[in-house]
Amino acid sequence: MSTIDNDPNLNINCQTIQVYLARDDDEKDPVDAIEKGLSEALFYYYPLAGRLTRHDGDGRLRVNCTGEGVPFTPASADCTLASLDHLNHISVEDASRFVPQAAGVTGCHLMMQVTRFACGGFTVGMSLSHAVCDGFGANQFFRAVAELASGRHDAPTVKPVWERDRLVGTAPPEHLAMPFPVDKSSLASSPLLPSTDLVQGSFDVDAESLRRLKTVSCESLTTLEVLGAFVWRAKFRALEMNLDGNTQFALSIGIRSVISPPLTDGYYGNACVSSLVIMTGRELCEGPLSKVAMMIKESKRTAGTAGYVWSWLGIMERVNQEKKKIEENGASLIVTDWRHLGLLEADFGWKSSVNVVPVPWGCFGSSNLSIFLPPFCLDKSMEGGLRVHMCLPRIAMARFEEEMELLKQN
């Protein structure tokens, strides 16, 4: 496993649900087709049929390729997808019914559940260890299952590549100061944290709102940069954090083409580093939003260099040795962008998915994480827009909703 795979913060199962409409005919059973596709895909992705363990000597993660297989759960629901609005804005508690739960399975890093609905549509819930795949790699595997399930391919169009040894860093000497995380004593604090009453929220941002938001600067800013700045500020305000404390923004940056030579097509391990921006709450909330967005832009540029990547891998080796985990502090925002992973394109023979739903309960300190998602396909008013997924204490979520409503104002 690579240095990034061994990050203790990634030793979690990430769960997603894909929503598919009924076919015009009922001749094909999605459960049978997907079970067959999964079985055939595991021939190529055989490490996913093994078990994740930790080495007794150095404590590093290993995948034992035991071929024990993965739990596959067929399920049914006596309602229609339409009655649940195709899981659009569904609560995490309700969504958890459509992802696999395999009690008593130890070290299994992949599980799948197919739920058939009364309308003939179905959902595919997948639980996959982040230590084994990042979002890009998980989607690569998911599409391989779909290609084989549909019967249109005899083998995955993209062959999987392991090569985790290419992303192993060298830890710097202990006396060298690490540039992150920022000293905890300087971080802003919230009177609303810690909290045991966390809720998940999903917010639609339409294309017109994004266009208006980009007019905050005459500079060329991407949606990710300017909306990331807005969400960072909205979260800080919603948590009523002290303005004199520090706050940090982390963005996941892909490195597959950054290192030389580039990672081989088909690599499905973790291949991301984080770009970082640190400022005081006063700078974030009282300064121009364009300045915040430009700082995010510059941090992305810096993180997209080979020198930064190898420095990051070295630092992560030290973090892994010390087993440091992200804490629920509210002063940090971690943004991961799922819009360009092709999540809606996997076709099991029922055309593309119409919705993808994350079930990120307990991931990355919960309230530290925000996910940018493609819009719900059946809502034509959201073409060109996106969804923002956020977790916050219940009392703070109401204030965050007010902040997000500002995007709709002229």
KABEL-V578867 format. One line per field, one symbol per residue. phi: phi as a letter, one per 30 degrees, with the letter a starting at -180 (. if undefined). A space follows every 50 residues. Layout:
phi=???
//
This chain:
phi=.dededeedcdbcccbbccbddddbcdccdddddddddddddddcdddcc bdbcdddciddbcdddidibdbcdbbbcccdddchhididdddddddccd bbdiccidcbbbbccdcddjdabccbcbdddcbddddddddeddededdd idbcaddcddbdhdddccccddeddddcdaddeddcddbbdcbdbcccbc bbbdbdddddddddddbdddcdeddddedddedddedddhddddddbbcb bdcdbecddbdeddejdbddbbbcdbbbadddddccdddddddddddddd ddddcdddedddddddddedddhdcdcdcidcbccbccdcdidccdbdjc iddcabbdbcdidhihddcbccbdddddcddcdicacccbbbeedddddd eddddddddd
//
